Amino acid sequence: MAGAQCAIALREGGWRGPVSVVGAEPHRPYDRPPLSKDVLLGQADTTAFDLDWDQLGVELLLGRTATGLADGVLHTDAGPVGFDHLVIATGARAASLPGAADAHLLRTIDDSLALREVLRPGTRLVLIGAGWIGAETATAARKLGCEVTVLEAATAPLPGALPAALTEPMLDWYREAGVQLRLGAAVAAVEPGAVRLADGTELAADQVVVGIGARPDTAWLAGSGIALDAAGAVLADDRLRTSLPGVRVAGDCASYPSARFGERITVQHWDHALHSGRAVAAGLLGGDAPYDPVPYFWSEQFGRMVQYAGRHAAGDRLLWRGSPAEASWSALWLRDGVPTALLAVDRPRDLAQGRRLIEQARAVDPVPAADPEVPLKAAIVA
């Protein structure tokens, strides 16, 4: 998404020079969110962008893996590619478990198609990781008639993403869907036909999916002079420029300073890939605006649309808008009265208005802001 959007925006902005998109996969640029939904369910076989790249004047160099970078040359396993400007948009790679070579990952279109082939009614599927991808894959697998068990080493789903108070209501979602969720279940080994837990328990498994997150796909940059953070993300400035002149970064592998949230952040979601790719193009076309949008993502799981905007911190005040016992609800975080983040479950209006308040840094009165019948924009402090 990030690389494709950068190329598209360059042409839209009048870039006249040659543009090449180098990609390790053999497929034309495509959308990833449907991989755990429409593709798994057999409702789509491809999610490629509906674009005529030849007409756009963009050269696609597919099936080429980047191997290094030096002296104005991108090295790939198919030979060198020279450049005047380079945009690193290699994204993230799904994290795997040692000894789980036969387990499925879900990151690419090929991953999704391979998993779809083995998800049949009655298949005993064990998903390792109760994060966003685990919940979405469990949702699709249940629709396909699989027997699904989700294992999570932490004591709550979505560990690190949301506080336990907000994820506790989600336990019911798993139960209602007929998915067995086992918390505090550390995996010791993935064996033929089984998953063995640290406590010695063995779970029968016809298929295993590992969904424990993703890591920046930047190992190929070793020795290039590009500065990386401890997690492997490319360190960029607020214009998404890297430590190497002429090289910028976009998407999941970028770490950038956010004045809005007062810290350096890495965002691994579709919305960021889209906007950062276009922001890099704007910079190459002569723009000089800092990149600091309100992060946003969504997840469709167990018949619900879950949306999150912003970035909350441990000290922020949490307001509930409605009850998790109801069909729809949301939660709002405040810092000194100003919204920093919002989580919405089937409340799109709350998400839209909350996102706008975060972007504008508008303070709200916490009393009406906690009333689900009051539009968030009506709670603004004049």
CORFEN-V855011 format. One record per run of one state. SS is the DSSP state (helix for helix, strand for strand, loop for the rest). FROM is the first residue (numbers start at 1). LEN is the number of residues. If there is no record, write none. Layout:
ss:SS from:FROM len:LEN
ss:SS from:FROM len:LEN
This chain:
ss:loop from:1 len:1
ss:helix from:2 len:11
ss:loop from:13 len:6
ss:strand from:19 len:5
ss:loop from:24 len:6
ss:strand from:30 len:1
ss:loop from:31 len:2
ss:helix from:33 len:4
ss:loop from:37 len:11
ss:strand from:48 len:1
ss:loop from:49 len:4
ss:helix from:53 len:4
ss:loop from:57 len:1
ss:strand from:58 len:5
ss:loop from:63 len:3
ss:strand from:66 len:5
ss:loop from:71 len:2
ss:strand from:73 len:4
ss:loop from:77 len:2
ss:strand from:79 len:4
ss:loop from:83 len:3
ss:strand from:86 len:3
ss:loop from:89 len:3
ss:strand from:92 len:3
ss:loop from:95 len:9
ss:strand from:104 len:1
ss:loop from:105 len:4
ss:helix from:109 len:10
ss:loop from:119 len:5
ss:strand from:124 len:5
ss:loop from:129 len:3
ss:helix from:132 len:12
ss:loop from:144 len:3
ss:strand from:147 len:6
ss:loop from:153 len:11
ss:helix from:164 len:4
ss:loop from:168 len:2
ss:helix from:170 len:8
ss:loop from:178 len:2
ss:strand from:180 len:4
ss:loop from:184 len:3
ss:strand from:187 len:5
ss:loop from:192 len:2
ss:strand from:194 len:4
ss:loop from:198 len:4
ss:strand from:202 len:3
ss:loop from:205 len:2
ss:strand from:207 len:4
ss:loop from:211 len:3
ss:strand from:214 len:3
ss:loop from:217 len:2
ss:helix from:219 len:3
ss:loop from:222 len:6
ss:strand from:228 len:1
ss:loop from:229 len:5
ss:strand from:234 len:2
ss:loop from:236 len:5
ss:strand from:241 len:1
ss:loop from:242 len:5
ss:strand from:247 len:3
ss:loop from:250 len:1
ss:helix from:251 len:3
ss:strand from:254 len:5
ss:loop from:259 len:4
ss:strand from:263 len:4
ss:loop from:267 len:3
ss:helix from:270 len:15
ss:loop from:285 len:11
ss:strand from:296 len:6
ss:loop from:302 len:2
ss:strand from:304 len:7
ss:loop from:311 len:6
ss:strand from:317 len:5
ss:loop from:322 len:7
ss:strand from:329 len:7
ss:loop from:336 len:2
ss:strand from:338 len:8
ss:loop from:346 len:2
ss:helix from:348 len:13
ss:loop from:361 len:2
ss:strand from:363 len:2
ss:loop from:365 len:1
ss:helix from:366 len:4
ss:loop from:370 len:6
ss:helix from:376 len:4
ss:strand from:380 len:1
ss:loop from:381 len:2
